[in-house]
Every structure is written in C-alpha cells, then in structure tokens.
Amino acid sequence: MKQKTHICLTSFLSRQPALAFLAPEINKAFEILVAAGINKKLVMVCGNGGSSADAAHIVGEMMNKFNSPRPVTSDHECKLRATGSPNADYLIGKLNRTVATIDLSSQSGLISAIANDVAADMVFAQQVFGYGKPGDVLIALSTSGNSPNVLNAAVVARAFEIPVIAFTGEKGGSLAPEATVAFKVPAHSSAQIQEFHLPLYHVLCAMVEIELFIQD
C-alpha cells in the first residue's frame, strides 16, 4: 500500500470512529479491488432501491476520476496519436484510466426480460453468470442481507471464483456468509445502514484510485 493510500485510510478512520472496527475488511476489499484493476478484471455491482442508487454511485467513482485526474499512459498516448485524429490531443487530455465496473441494476431491458421470462430473483445472478469470470469482483449491497436477487448473485459468484464484497447491516443476513468480505455496519434501519455504506465505499474508491493511478 502506498503512503498516500495509507494516509487516506487513517484519515477516514479518524473521521468515522464508528466504522474503525471494519479496518481489516477495508484492507481486504481494497486488495481485491486493486488486484482486479491490475489484472484488467470486471467489477460488477448490484442492489435494490437505495442500494441500486449506491451501485450506480460506485460505478461513477470507479469509471471516472474521483478525487484526482488519472492521466492516460504513454502507451495510450501513442495509440491515440496513431489514429491520426485531430482530436487525439484533446482525448489524451480528457480520458481517465479506470477500473472496469458495471451496475447490474441499470440493465433495464435485460432485467425486465429475465424477470418476465425466468424469475425476478434471477436478474442479478444471470448477469453474474453471463459476464463474470474468475478474478472478477461482485459488490453486493443489501441492507437486510436477505434480498433474494442479491443473494442469488453472490452464490453464483462464489461458485465461479468471483470474490464477493458485501455491504449489509449489523446482522449480515444470509448474504454475509456468502461473501469474501462483509461490511456489517452498526445499524438496523435501511436509512441508517445506507448512511454508513456511502463513506465505506467512498474510501474504498479513493484508496483504489490512489493506489492504481496516482504517483507518490
């Protein structure tokens, strides 16, 4: 872990003392996501309702710059200039490196087809089965830990060597035992659980950005 990454984490833990007990889980999830970024793997995210909105939020932080620009590499520059496009320099200046991330709850046409033709509790599991490969990652959000469609996705992920990072409430529900890392935050109501989820995934995204894209 880079020094800047470590400073990001320690600053977070000082600002969020109620979540300090989750430091080991943060470190483990961070390692999983960094490995996915280095190895060009896919991160899939799913959740329902407010957790679906959190899934979209995570994708936004992973697929675009978050706190800092993520300049393209010299190899990227060469390939863009090799196109001969007059926009090459503009693209080089605007593009940001990413960790490939997809929000499974945003695929409305596919979700409606699966729900209508198969079963509503299979909308995420089918996508994990279709998109996922060993070494990819599933981030699964469920405040109760018992959302059937999220749980089924986690089971499929685990079956096919896809690490699962779960965000749940204090009890963890059925999802936590299926997860490689489970963030069981100290709250019971959905709203309060989600209030803890946001800073957790923010610090993870920030740490991954620093580790992969920011120079010391």
Salt bridges, closest charged atoms under 4 A:
GLU61 OE2 - HIS57 NE2 2.87
GLU61 OE2 - HIS202 NE2 3.19
ASP75 OD2 - LYS79 NZ 3.45
GLU77 OE1 - ARG81 NH1 3.17
ASP89 OD1 - ARG81 NH2 2.89
GLU170 OE1 - HIS188 NE2 2.78
GLU178 OE1 - ARG158 NE 2.62
GLU209 OE2 - ARG70 NE 2.84
